[in-house]
Structures are given as C-alpha cells and as structure tokens.
Amino acid sequence: MSDLDLDTAALRRAGAALADVARAFAGANVTARDLRDVLGHDGLADALGGFALGWDDARALLVTDVEALADACTRVGEAFEDVDARLAGAGGPRATPGPAGSGRAV
C-alpha cells in the first residue's frame, strides 16, 4: 500500500490567500462616475461606465467562485488532518501523525 503525502498547511495557506483575493475583488468598486472629472472626456467616461457595469457583474461571479475555492482548500486541508489524526489514534495504517505542527498528513 502506498502513502498519500499531502501538505495540508499549504492547502490552508492557499485557502487564506484565495479568501484575501476574494475580499480585494469584492471591495474594488470604482465607477466611471468616480472618474468622470479625472478622465476629462465624457465619451471616455461613458465607455468606461459601460465597461464598469459589465465588469461589476463579472466581478461578482468571480468573487463567488474564488470564495468557493478558498473554502474548498481550507476544508480539504482540515479534513485530511482530521482523518490522519483519527487513523493515528485508532492504530490505523500509520501509528503517528506527521511531525507536530508540520501541517503534513501522511
């Protein structure tokens, strides 16, 4: 039987990083109205406004997907750590979990 070696700490870090990305995208809400004076051209501001409306919808979908990935990474890392600890406690295929604090389930 072969061992499964998984860096659960890396999965949890990826989950946290993806959650940060989702928060950044969720907070990025600059509209053409905010930039009209800076742009100095009504046509450019209107074009940017049209783009911004479409981008808001796409950004909302992207945030939802990135949040789901963040949650999945975090949960997979935690689940493998839990299974590894339970198997170790039950005298399963491996007698001891990875080194304490290593974040590695084997």
Residue frames relative to the residue before (quaternion, step in Angstrom):
aa qw qx qy qz dx dy dz
M 1.0000 0.0000 0.0000 0.0000 0.00 0.00 0.00
S 0.2798 -0.7689 0.5477 0.1746 3.60 -0.88 0.83
D 0.4843 -0.6655 0.4965 0.2758 3.53 -1.22 0.61
L 0.3085 -0.6947 0.6149 0.2101 3.50 -1.26 0.52
D 0.1025 -0.7995 0.5917 0.0126 3.56 -0.58 1.18
L 0.0681 0.8153 -0.5621 0.1213 3.57 -0.44 1.23
D 0.3163 -0.7442 0.5597 0.1811 3.57 -0.81 1.00
T 0.1842 -0.8344 0.5136 0.0782 3.55 0.09 1.32
A 0.5908 0.5572 -0.3734 0.4484 3.59 1.11 -0.57
A 0.6340 0.5196 -0.3276 0.4699 3.60 1.03 -0.76
L 0.6328 0.5203 -0.3317 0.4678 3.58 1.01 -0.75
R 0.6720 0.4821 -0.3017 0.4743 3.59 0.91 -0.87
R 0.6302 0.5154 -0.3360 0.4736 3.62 1.05 -0.70
A 0.6340 0.5178 -0.3265 0.4727 3.57 1.01 -0.80
G 0.6313 0.5328 -0.3285 0.4580 3.58 1.00 -0.78
A 0.6688 0.4894 -0.2957 0.4751 3.58 0.94 -0.88
A 0.6555 0.5063 -0.3147 0.4636 3.60 0.97 -0.83
L 0.6528 0.5005 -0.3141 0.4740 3.59 0.96 -0.81
A 0.6207 0.5252 -0.3454 0.4686 3.60 1.04 -0.69
D 0.6228 0.5282 -0.3308 0.4729 3.60 1.06 -0.73
V 0.6401 0.5187 -0.3199 0.4678 3.59 0.99 -0.84
A 0.6507 0.5180 -0.3161 0.4565 3.58 0.92 -0.90
R 0.6547 0.5026 -0.3143 0.4690 3.61 0.95 -0.86
A 0.6458 0.5197 -0.3272 0.4537 3.59 0.97 -0.80
F 0.6728 0.4773 -0.2995 0.4794 3.58 0.92 -0.86
A 0.6388 0.5346 -0.3332 0.4418 3.59 0.98 -0.79
G 0.7278 0.4347 -0.2385 0.4738 3.59 1.06 -0.71
A 0.5706 0.5943 -0.3830 0.4177 3.60 1.26 -0.16
N 0.2551 0.7878 -0.5115 0.2296 3.55 0.11 1.28
V 0.2034 0.7581 -0.5840 0.2069 3.57 0.49 1.20
T 0.1549 -0.8028 0.5708 0.0754 3.57 -0.75 1.01
A 0.6710 -0.4894 0.3706 0.4159 3.53 -1.30 0.27
R 0.5721 0.5812 -0.3861 0.4309 3.60 1.10 -0.58
D 0.6486 0.5199 -0.3087 0.4622 3.55 1.05 -0.80
L 0.7608 0.3941 -0.1879 0.4802 3.57 1.10 -0.70
R 0.3943 0.7602 -0.4610 0.2326 3.63 1.25 -0.21
D 0.6894 0.4688 -0.2886 0.4708 3.61 0.83 -0.93
V 0.6641 0.5054 -0.3060 0.4582 3.58 1.01 -0.79
L 0.6721 0.5142 -0.3020 0.4390 3.59 0.98 -0.83
G 0.2423 -0.8290 0.4764 0.1646 3.58 1.07 -0.68
H 0.7294 0.3209 -0.2257 0.5604 3.59 1.21 0.25
D 0.4214 -0.7414 0.4611 0.2453 3.58 -0.54 1.17
G 0.6393 0.5351 -0.3332 0.4405 3.60 0.97 -0.79
L 0.6541 0.4962 -0.3026 0.4841 3.55 0.99 -0.85
A 0.6468 0.5147 -0.3162 0.4656 3.57 0.98 -0.84
D 0.6485 0.5082 -0.3203 0.4675 3.62 1.01 -0.78
A 0.6483 0.5099 -0.3160 0.4688 3.58 0.97 -0.87
L 0.6596 0.4937 -0.3015 0.4798 3.56 0.95 -0.86
G 0.6217 0.5479 -0.3326 0.4502 3.57 1.06 -0.75
G 0.6476 0.5096 -0.3137 0.4717 3.59 0.99 -0.81
F 0.6428 0.5060 -0.3114 0.4834 3.53 1.00 -0.82
A 0.6543 0.5376 -0.3156 0.4281 3.58 0.91 -0.94
L 0.6318 0.5272 -0.3450 0.4515 3.60 0.98 -0.74
G 0.6760 0.4770 -0.2892 0.4816 3.58 0.92 -0.88
W 0.6497 0.5209 -0.3103 0.4586 3.55 1.01 -0.84
D 0.6036 0.5602 -0.3662 0.4333 3.61 1.01 -0.70
D 0.6631 0.4911 -0.3031 0.4767 3.58 0.96 -0.86
A 0.6722 0.4886 -0.2954 0.4713 3.58 0.90 -0.94
R 0.6409 0.5310 -0.3221 0.4513 3.58 0.99 -0.85
A 0.6349 0.5295 -0.3338 0.4529 3.60 0.97 -0.80
L 0.6588 0.4895 -0.3053 0.4829 3.59 0.99 -0.79
L 0.6368 0.5294 -0.3178 0.4618 3.56 1.01 -0.82
V 0.6339 0.5266 -0.3292 0.4610 3.59 0.96 -0.86
T 0.6474 0.5211 -0.3193 0.4554 3.59 0.92 -0.89
D 0.6845 0.4837 -0.2872 0.4637 3.58 0.90 -0.91
V 0.6662 0.4887 -0.3103 0.4702 3.61 0.92 -0.84
E 0.6200 0.5274 -0.3447 0.4677 3.61 1.03 -0.71
A 0.6432 0.5154 -0.3217 0.4660 3.60 1.00 -0.79
L 0.6494 0.5033 -0.3148 0.4752 3.60 1.00 -0.79
A 0.6277 0.5356 -0.3323 0.4568 3.58 0.99 -0.83
D 0.6711 0.4959 -0.2903 0.4684 3.55 0.90 -0.96
A 0.6556 0.5182 -0.3163 0.4490 3.59 0.94 -0.87
C 0.6470 0.5166 -0.3248 0.4572 3.60 0.90 -0.87
T 0.6741 0.4990 -0.2915 0.4600 3.55 0.87 -0.98
R 0.6954 0.4805 -0.2821 0.4538 3.59 0.84 -0.95
V 0.6337 0.5181 -0.3408 0.4625 3.61 0.98 -0.74
G 0.6483 0.5147 -0.3184 0.4620 3.59 0.92 -0.86
E 0.6808 0.4808 -0.2852 0.4732 3.57 0.91 -0.93
A 0.6507 0.5262 -0.3220 0.4428 3.60 0.95 -0.82
F 0.6611 0.4891 -0.3160 0.4732 3.60 0.94 -0.82
E 0.6320 0.5150 -0.3402 0.4686 3.60 0.99 -0.72
D 0.6516 0.5152 -0.3110 0.4618 3.59 0.99 -0.85
V 0.6635 0.4924 -0.3048 0.4737 3.59 0.90 -0.90
D 0.6439 0.5234 -0.3243 0.4541 3.57 0.93 -0.86
A 0.6701 0.4918 -0.2988 0.4688 3.59 0.93 -0.88
R 0.6580 0.5043 -0.3152 0.4620 3.59 0.97 -0.80
L 0.6501 0.5008 -0.3227 0.4717 3.59 0.96 -0.82
A 0.6430 0.5154 -0.3266 0.4628 3.57 0.97 -0.80
G 0.6835 0.4896 -0.2841 0.4609 3.58 0.97 -0.84
A 0.7101 0.4404 -0.2493 0.4896 3.57 1.13 -0.60
G 0.4842 -0.6657 0.4391 0.3599 3.58 1.26 0.04
G 0.2404 0.8057 -0.5008 0.2055 3.54 1.16 0.71
P 0.8399 -0.2124 0.1362 0.4805 3.56 -1.25 -0.43
R 0.7724 0.2072 -0.1284 0.5865 3.56 1.13 -0.50
A 0.4204 -0.7495 0.4537 0.2361 3.59 -0.70 1.00
T 0.8053 0.1280 -0.0709 0.5745 3.62 1.05 -0.60
P 0.5002 -0.6329 0.4834 0.3398 3.60 -1.11 0.61
G 0.7166 -0.3959 0.3234 0.4746 3.57 -1.30 0.05
P 0.7053 -0.4422 0.3139 0.4565 3.59 -1.21 0.29
A 0.6116 -0.5890 0.3839 0.3628 3.55 -0.99 0.87
G 0.8394 0.1562 -0.1459 0.4998 3.54 -0.88 1.01
S 0.4857 0.6895 -0.4355 0.3147 3.59 1.23 0.04
G 0.3287 -0.7534 0.5085 0.2566 3.56 1.16 -0.52
R 0.5885 0.5622 -0.3748 0.4440 3.57 1.17 0.42
A 0.1483 -0.7512 0.6387 0.0756 3.50 -0.93 1.01
V 0.0747 -0.8075 0.5851 0.0076 3.55 -0.76 1.02
